[in-house]
Amino acid sequence: MYTSCFYTTSLIRIIGIVALLAFVACESAQVTGTVEKPPAENLTAGRPAAEDPNAENPDAVQEVLDGKRTEANAAWWGFNETDVTDALQSAINSGAEKLIVPNMGKEWIVRRIFLASDQEIEFEDGVVIKAKRGEFKGKSYCLFRATGKSNITLLGYGATFQMWKSDYQNPDLYEKAEWRMTLMLKSCTNITVMGLTMKDSGGDGIYVGNATTPQPYCKDIYIKDVVCDNNHRQGMSIISVENLLVEDCVFKNTSGTAPRAGVDLESNNATERLVNCVFRNCSFMDNEGAGITMYFKYLSEESEDISIRFENCYVSSMYGYGINIGSVRDTGPSGTIEFENCVVENTNRHGLIITDKSADKARVKFTNCTWRNVNFKFHSPYTALWLYLAHTDRTQKLGGIDFIDCFVEDTKLRPFLKKTEYQSDLGIYDITGNITVSNPRGVTIDLGDKTYDVTLEVHEQESPLFVE
């Protein structure tokens, strides 16, 4: 009996101790916040679908339309995986000051989209806006277009606008054209584009031009951190603009139809303009044409003065040229075309071509620029930098170029700078500055026998490079 009481008493004590310990543990957990939470799915079970921020939400849409919301989610208008055009266009047309295009885990397949004024659109990281395959049959149908619009911001770090370039190049599928742009801006004002990749267009990645409105040019355009890749005609075409700043962008792999450049500045008539255009810290790589090209044949003495500047830019190409400047006529515009701290290297064709540029009109100036291993495929004429008079009806005086503290590094037996003329012998005019040349095979220049006001100084730098 004594033994039985002993065990009974001990059991009661043990039960009491366990209960006390459990109570202390519970109190401690409440203080420290370590109480185990129920599984996450239990927290969301039974919630209405509208609480998914990317779900279709007619009530939120109505609040946007009623002006009760200034920020909207494009997915509220619905997300049709095969064609979301109507929903996205309705969201853009809603009047929302800010529109979020969320990453739905699938591409946004669209036909043509038209942008609206006074709106910021943010495309989330990973979003792909993709042209609907088999559409865009019109020769100038673009993925995104804005005509006569103002105050638009497109933000898209990690997002992509993509078309079907190979389809558009197939004559069995599409009528031949070069105007199916990823983004077209015509006569727009105060536009910002940041962070997007624009690729595989049937024309240009970005087009900046004129809609023949009372404002025959775009104005106050800012492009930053954009990649234009594998487009059909140009990475970017600049036709008519005042106040353009392009920073930290990449233009690469253009191939298809001429000019096939990274960027092309080329007006179509004398009423258009290229005023205060600045490219800073940009790269132009592996384009089939030139990395940078400009053509001024259609601008006249009545046109606004040209002002174009490239700062700290880089050009290379296994296919094409470095920099190409053409057709500043004797009756063409005045102004300046400047390159500062730019590098052109490893180009299949010439590092620089200046053609039919009048010595008396817009001046070209290179400051602290470098050309290295250019025209490595021995294209004629055999030189690194080429000045060419091809059309005497455009200019009788080739020249008007400054080279200030520039450098050419070469290993080929050839003149580093050469002037040629096609069926004329008019000479070269007004070439100034100084160029240092490194070439283990020797340094030569060929400007011909007729030189006028040519004061260019050439300095030879001893080269440690191995001679092939």
C-alpha positions as CSV (number, residue, x, y, z in Angstrom):
1,M,0.0,0.0,0.0
2,Y,2.8,2.4,0.9
3,T,4.4,1.6,-2.5
4,S,1.2,2.3,-4.4
5,C,0.8,5.7,-2.7
6,F,4.3,6.6,-3.4
7,Y,3.9,5.9,-7.1
8,T,0.5,7.7,-7.2
9,T,2.0,10.8,-5.5
10,S,5.0,10.8,-7.8
11,L,2.8,10.6,-10.9
12,I,0.7,13.5,-9.7
13,R,3.9,15.6,-9.2
14,I,5.2,14.7,-12.6
15,I,1.9,15.7,-14.2
16,G,2.1,19.0,-12.4
17,I,5.6,19.7,-13.4
18,V,4.8,19.0,-17.1
19,A,1.7,21.2,-16.9
20,L,3.8,24.0,-15.4
21,L,6.5,23.7,-18.0
22,A,3.9,23.8,-20.8
23,F,2.4,26.9,-19.3
24,V,5.8,28.6,-19.1
25,A,6.6,27.7,-22.7
26,C,3.3,29.1,-23.9
27,E,3.8,32.4,-22.0
28,S,7.4,32.6,-23.4
29,A,6.3,32.0,-26.9
30,Q,3.7,34.8,-26.7
31,V,6.3,37.2,-25.4
32,T,9.0,36.3,-28.1
33,G,6.6,35.9,-31.0
34,T,7.7,32.4,-31.8
35,V,4.2,30.8,-31.8
36,E,4.1,28.6,-34.9
37,K,1.8,30.2,-37.5
38,P,-0.7,28.1,-39.5
39,P,0.2,27.1,-43.0
40,A,0.2,30.0,-45.5
41,E,-2.6,28.5,-47.6
42,N,-4.9,28.7,-44.6
43,L,-4.4,32.5,-44.4
44,T,-5.6,33.0,-48.0
45,A,-8.3,30.3,-48.1
46,G,-11.6,31.8,-49.0
47,R,-10.4,35.2,-50.1
48,P,-12.2,36.6,-53.2
49,A,-10.2,36.5,-56.4
50,A,-10.2,40.3,-56.6
51,E,-7.6,40.3,-53.8
52,D,-5.1,38.9,-56.3
53,P,-3.6,42.2,-57.5
54,N,-3.3,40.9,-61.0
55,A,-6.8,39.4,-61.3
56,E,-9.4,40.9,-63.5
57,N,-11.2,43.6,-61.4
58,P,-14.1,45.4,-63.0
59,D,-14.7,47.4,-59.8
60,A,-11.2,48.8,-59.8
61,V,-11.5,49.6,-63.5
62,Q,-14.7,51.6,-62.9
63,E,-12.9,53.5,-60.1
64,V,-10.2,54.4,-62.6
65,L,-12.7,55.5,-65.2
66,D,-14.6,57.6,-62.5
67,G,-11.3,59.3,-61.6
68,K,-11.2,57.8,-58.1
69,R,-7.9,56.1,-58.8
70,T,-4.9,57.6,-60.6
71,E,-2.8,54.4,-60.6
72,A,-4.0,51.2,-62.3
73,N,-3.0,47.7,-63.1
74,A,-3.4,46.7,-66.7
75,A,-4.4,43.2,-65.7
76,W,-7.6,44.6,-64.1
77,W,-8.9,44.8,-67.7
78,G,-8.3,41.1,-68.1
79,F,-5.5,38.9,-69.5
80,N,-6.2,36.9,-72.6
81,E,-3.1,34.7,-73.2
82,T,-3.6,34.6,-77.0
83,D,-4.4,38.3,-77.6
84,V,-4.5,40.9,-74.9
85,T,-4.6,43.9,-77.2
86,D,-8.1,45.2,-76.3
87,A,-7.5,45.0,-72.6
88,L,-4.1,46.7,-72.7
89,Q,-5.4,49.4,-75.1
90,S,-8.4,50.0,-72.8
91,A,-6.1,50.4,-69.8
92,I,-3.9,52.9,-71.7
93,N,-7.1,54.8,-72.7
94,S,-8.5,54.8,-69.2
95,G,-6.9,58.1,-68.2
96,A,-4.8,56.6,-65.4
97,E,-1.8,58.7,-64.6
98,K,0.3,55.6,-63.9
99,L,-0.3,52.2,-65.4
100,I,1.5,49.1,-64.2
101,V,1.9,46.2,-66.7
102,P,2.6,43.2,-64.4
103,N,4.6,40.1,-65.0
104,M,1.9,37.5,-65.5
105,G,4.4,34.7,-66.1
106,K,3.4,34.7,-69.8
107,E,3.9,37.1,-72.7
108,W,1.5,39.9,-73.4
109,I,0.5,39.1,-77.0
110,V,-0.7,42.2,-78.8
111,R,-1.6,43.8,-82.1
112,R,-0.9,47.5,-82.6
113,I,-0.9,49.6,-79.4
114,F,-1.4,53.4,-79.4
115,L,0.0,55.4,-76.5
116,A,-1.8,58.2,-74.7
117,S,-0.7,61.6,-73.4
118,D,0.0,62.4,-69.7
119,Q,0.7,58.8,-68.6
120,E,3.5,56.8,-67.1
121,I,3.6,53.1,-68.0
122,E,5.8,50.8,-65.9
123,F,6.5,47.4,-67.4
124,E,7.5,45.0,-64.6
125,D,10.8,43.1,-64.7
126,G,10.4,40.1,-66.9
127,V,7.4,41.4,-68.9
128,V,7.5,40.7,-72.7
129,I,5.2,42.6,-74.9
130,K,5.2,40.5,-78.1
131,A,3.7,41.3,-81.5
132,K,1.0,38.8,-82.4
133,R,2.3,36.5,-85.0
134,G,0.6,36.8,-88.4
135,E,-0.5,40.4,-87.7
136,F,1.1,43.7,-88.6
137,K,0.4,43.2,-92.3
138,G,0.3,47.0,-92.9
139,K,3.7,48.2,-94.1
140,S,4.0,50.8,-91.3
141,Y,2.2,48.9,-88.5
142,C,4.2,49.4,-85.3
143,L,4.1,47.7,-82.0
144,F,3.8,51.0,-80.0
145,R,3.0,54.3,-81.7
146,A,2.5,57.8,-80.4
147,T,1.6,60.7,-82.8
148,G,1.3,64.2,-81.5
149,K,1.3,63.0,-77.9
150,S,3.0,64.6,-74.9
151,N,4.2,63.8,-71.4
152,I,4.7,60.0,-71.7
153,T,7.0,57.9,-69.7
154,L,7.8,54.3,-70.5
155,L,9.7,52.4,-67.7
156,G,10.8,48.9,-68.3
157,Y,14.0,47.7,-66.6
158,G,14.1,44.0,-67.4
159,A,11.2,44.2,-69.8
160,T,11.1,43.6,-73.6
161,F,9.2,44.8,-76.6
162,Q,9.6,42.0,-79.3
163,M,8.4,41.5,-82.8
164,W,8.8,38.9,-85.6
165,K,11.6,40.2,-87.8
166,S,12.3,36.9,-89.6
167,D,8.6,36.7,-90.6
168,Y,8.5,40.2,-91.9
169,Q,11.6,39.5,-94.0
170,N,9.9,36.5,-95.6
171,P,8.2,37.6,-99.0
172,D,5.9,34.6,-98.8
173,L,4.4,36.0,-95.6
174,Y,4.7,39.8,-95.8
175,E,4.9,42.6,-98.3
176,K,8.4,44.1,-98.3
177,A,8.7,47.1,-96.0
178,E,11.1,48.8,-93.6
179,W,8.7,50.7,-91.3
180,R,7.3,48.1,-88.8
181,M,8.9,49.8,-85.8
182,T,8.9,48.6,-82.2
183,L,8.3,52.2,-80.9
184,M,7.4,55.1,-83.2
185,L,7.3,58.6,-82.0
186,K,6.0,61.3,-84.4
187,S,5.7,65.0,-83.5
188,C,5.7,64.1,-79.7
189,T,6.8,66.3,-76.8
190,N,8.4,65.3,-73.4
191,I,8.8,61.6,-73.8
192,T,11.0,59.4,-71.6
193,V,11.9,55.8,-72.3
194,M,14.0,53.9,-69.8
195,G,15.3,50.4,-69.3
196,L,13.5,48.6,-72.1
197,T,14.9,46.1,-74.7
198,M,13.4,46.6,-78.2
199,K,14.2,43.7,-80.5
200,D,13.4,41.9,-83.7
201,S,11.4,44.7,-85.4
202,G,10.6,44.9,-89.1
203,G,12.0,48.4,-89.1
204,D,13.7,50.4,-86.3
205,G,13.8,49.7,-82.6
206,I,13.0,53.4,-82.0
207,Y,11.8,55.9,-84.6
208,V,11.8,59.7,-83.8
209,G,10.2,61.8,-86.5
210,N,7.6,64.1,-87.9
211,A,3.8,63.6,-88.4
212,T,3.5,66.8,-90.6
213,T,1.6,68.5,-87.8
214,P,2.1,72.2,-86.8
215,Q,5.1,70.8,-84.9
216,P,7.2,69.0,-87.6
217,Y,9.5,67.4,-85.1
218,C,9.7,65.7,-81.8
219,K,10.8,67.7,-78.8
220,D,12.4,66.9,-75.4
221,I,13.0,63.2,-75.8
222,Y,15.0,61.3,-73.2
223,I,16.1,57.7,-73.8
224,K,18.2,55.9,-71.1
225,D,19.4,52.3,-70.5
226,V,17.6,51.0,-73.6
227,V,18.9,48.1,-75.7
228,C,17.9,48.0,-79.4
229,D,18.8,44.5,-80.7
230,N,18.5,42.7,-84.0
231,N,16.3,45.2,-85.8
232,H,15.7,45.2,-89.5
233,R,16.7,48.7,-90.6
234,Q,18.1,50.6,-87.7
235,G,18.5,50.3,-83.9
236,M,17.3,53.9,-83.8
237,S,16.3,56.4,-86.5
238,I,16.3,60.2,-85.8
239,I,14.4,62.0,-88.5
240,S,13.3,65.3,-86.9
241,V,13.9,66.3,-83.2
242,E,14.8,69.2,-81.0
243,N,16.4,68.4,-77.6
244,L,17.2,64.7,-77.7
245,L,19.3,63.0,-75.0
246,V,20.3,59.3,-75.3
247,E,22.3,57.9,-72.4
248,D,23.8,54.5,-71.6
249,C,22.1,52.7,-74.4
250,V,23.2,49.8,-76.6
251,F,22.4,49.5,-80.3
252,K,23.5,46.2,-81.8
253,N,23.0,43.4,-84.4
254,T,21.0,45.5,-86.9
255,S,20.6,43.6,-90.2
256,G,18.2,43.5,-93.0
257,T,17.8,46.6,-95.2
258,A,20.0,49.7,-95.6
259,P,21.4,51.6,-93.9
260,R,21.4,48.8,-91.2
261,A,23.0,51.2,-88.7
262,G,23.1,51.3,-84.9
263,V,21.7,54.8,-85.1
264,D,20.9,56.9,-88.2
265,L,20.3,60.7,-88.1
266,E,18.7,61.5,-91.4
267,S,16.0,64.1,-92.1
268,N,13.6,63.7,-95.0
269,N,13.0,67.3,-96.0
270,A,14.3,70.9,-95.3
271,T,11.5,71.7,-92.8
272,E,12.7,69.0,-90.4
273,R,15.5,69.5,-87.9
274,L,18.3,67.8,-85.9
275,V,18.8,70.3,-83.1
276,N,20.6,69.6,-79.8
277,C,21.0,65.8,-80.2
278,V,23.3,64.2,-77.6
279,F,24.4,60.6,-77.3
280,R,26.3,59.9,-74.1
281,N,28.0,56.6,-73.0
282,C,26.4,54.6,-75.7
283,S,27.6,51.5,-77.5
284,F,27.1,50.5,-81.1
285,M,28.1,46.9,-81.8
286,D,28.0,44.4,-84.7
287,N,25.6,46.4,-86.9
288,E,25.8,45.4,-90.6
289,G,26.0,49.0,-91.7
290,A,27.7,51.8,-89.7
291,G,27.6,51.9,-85.9
292,I,26.7,55.6,-86.3
293,T,25.5,57.1,-89.6
294,M,24.2,60.5,-90.6
295,Y,22.9,61.8,-93.9
296,F,22.0,65.5,-94.6
297,K,21.2,65.6,-98.3
298,Y,17.6,66.9,-97.7
299,L,18.5,69.7,-95.3
300,S,19.2,73.1,-96.8
301,E,20.5,76.6,-95.9
302,E,16.9,77.4,-94.8
303,S,16.9,74.5,-92.3
304,E,17.7,74.9,-88.6
305,D,21.4,74.6,-87.8
306,I,22.5,71.1,-87.0
307,S,23.8,70.4,-83.5
308,I,24.8,66.8,-82.9
309,R,27.1,65.5,-80.2
310,F,28.5,62.1,-79.2
311,E,30.3,61.8,-75.9
312,N,32.1,58.7,-74.5
313,C,30.6,56.4,-77.1
314,Y,32.0,53.1,-78.3
315,V,31.7,51.5,-81.8
316,S,32.8,48.1,-83.0
317,S,31.6,45.7,-85.7
318,M,32.6,42.4,-87.2
319,Y,30.5,43.4,-90.3
320,G,30.3,47.2,-90.9
321,Y,31.8,50.7,-90.6
322,G,32.5,52.8,-87.5
323,I,31.2,56.3,-88.2
324,N,29.6,57.5,-91.5
325,I,28.8,61.1,-92.3
326,G,27.4,62.0,-95.6
327,S,26.0,64.8,-97.9
328,V,26.4,68.2,-96.1
329,R,25.9,70.1,-99.4
330,D,27.3,73.5,-100.4
331,T,23.7,74.6,-100.0
332,G,23.2,72.6,-96.9
333,P,22.8,73.5,-93.2
334,S,25.3,75.1,-90.9
335,G,26.0,73.9,-87.4
336,T,28.3,71.4,-85.7
337,I,28.7,67.6,-85.5
338,E,31.0,66.7,-82.6
339,F,32.6,63.5,-81.2
340,E,34.4,63.6,-77.9
341,N,36.2,60.8,-76.1
342,C,34.8,58.2,-78.5
343,V,36.5,54.9,-79.5
344,V,36.0,53.0,-82.7
345,E,37.8,49.6,-82.9
346,N,37.7,46.3,-84.6
347,T,35.5,47.2,-87.5
348,N,35.3,45.1,-90.6
349,R,35.1,48.3,-92.7
350,H,36.5,51.8,-92.4
351,G,36.6,53.4,-89.0
352,L,35.4,56.7,-90.4
353,I,33.9,57.7,-93.8
354,I,33.0,61.3,-94.6
355,T,31.4,61.7,-98.0
356,D,30.4,64.9,-99.9
357,K,30.8,67.1,-96.9
358,S,31.1,70.8,-97.7
359,A,34.0,72.6,-96.1
360,D,31.8,75.7,-95.8
361,K,28.8,74.2,-94.0
362,A,28.2,72.2,-90.8
363,R,31.6,71.5,-89.2
364,V,32.7,68.1,-88.0
365,K,35.0,67.9,-85.0
366,F,36.6,65.0,-83.3
367,T,38.2,65.6,-79.9
368,N,40.3,62.9,-78.1
369,C,38.9,60.1,-80.3
370,T,40.6,56.8,-81.0
371,W,40.5,54.4,-84.0
372,R,42.0,51.0,-83.4
373,N,42.3,48.1,-85.8
374,V,39.7,49.4,-88.2
375,N,39.0,48.2,-91.8
376,F,40.7,44.9,-90.8
377,K,39.2,43.2,-93.9
378,F,41.2,45.4,-96.4
379,H,38.2,47.1,-98.0
380,S,39.0,49.6,-100.8
381,P,40.4,52.2,-100.5
382,Y,42.9,50.6,-98.2
383,T,42.9,53.1,-95.3
384,A,41.7,53.4,-91.8
385,L,39.9,56.8,-92.2
386,W,38.4,57.8,-95.6
387,L,37.4,61.2,-97.0
388,Y,35.4,60.8,-100.2
389,L,34.0,63.2,-102.8
390,A,31.5,61.2,-104.8
391,H,29.0,63.8,-106.1
392,T,30.3,67.2,-107.3
393,D,26.7,68.4,-107.6
394,R,26.5,68.3,-103.8
395,T,29.8,70.0,-103.0
396,Q,32.8,71.4,-104.8
397,K,34.8,71.7,-101.6
398,L,35.3,68.5,-99.6
399,G,36.5,69.3,-96.0
400,G,35.8,71.3,-92.9
401,I,37.0,68.8,-90.3
402,D,38.9,69.1,-87.1
403,F,40.9,66.3,-85.4
404,I,41.9,67.5,-81.9
405,D,44.3,65.2,-79.9
406,C,43.1,62.1,-81.8
407,F,44.8,58.7,-82.0
408,V,45.0,56.0,-84.7
409,E,46.5,52.6,-83.9
410,D,47.1,50.4,-86.9
411,T,49.3,47.5,-88.0
412,K,48.7,47.5,-91.8
413,L,51.0,48.9,-94.5
414,R,48.7,51.8,-95.7
415,P,47.9,55.5,-95.1
416,F,45.9,56.0,-92.0
417,L,43.9,58.8,-93.7
418,K,43.1,59.0,-97.4
419,K,41.1,61.3,-99.7
420,T,39.6,60.0,-102.9
421,E,37.4,61.6,-105.6
422,Y,35.0,60.0,-108.1
423,Q,35.6,61.5,-111.6
424,S,36.9,64.8,-110.2
425,D,40.1,66.4,-109.0
426,L,39.0,69.3,-106.8
427,G,41.2,68.7,-103.8
428,I,40.6,68.8,-100.0
429,Y,39.9,71.9,-97.8
430,D,40.3,73.0,-94.2
431,I,41.5,70.0,-92.3
432,T,42.9,71.0,-88.9
433,G,44.2,69.6,-85.6
434,N,46.6,66.9,-84.6
435,I,46.5,63.1,-84.8
436,T,49.0,60.7,-83.2
437,V,49.5,57.5,-85.1
438,S,51.0,54.2,-83.9
439,N,52.0,51.7,-86.7
440,P,55.0,49.4,-86.7
441,R,55.0,49.5,-90.5
442,G,55.3,53.3,-90.7
443,V,53.0,56.3,-90.7
444,T,51.7,57.8,-94.0
445,I,48.8,60.0,-95.1
446,D,47.3,60.5,-98.5
447,L,45.3,63.7,-99.1
448,G,46.4,64.1,-102.7
449,D,48.2,67.0,-104.4
450,K,45.6,69.7,-104.0
451,T,45.2,70.7,-100.4
452,Y,43.8,74.1,-99.2
453,D,44.0,75.4,-95.7
454,V,45.1,71.9,-94.5
455,T,47.1,72.3,-91.2
456,L,46.6,68.9,-89.8
457,E,49.7,67.8,-87.7
458,V,50.6,64.1,-87.7
459,H,52.7,62.7,-84.9
460,E,54.2,59.2,-85.0
461,Q,54.3,57.2,-81.8
462,E,56.7,54.3,-81.5
463,S,54.7,51.1,-81.6
464,P,55.6,48.0,-79.5
465,L,53.1,46.0,-81.5
466,F,54.2,42.8,-83.3
467,V,54.4,43.2,-87.1
468,E,52.6,40.4,-88.8
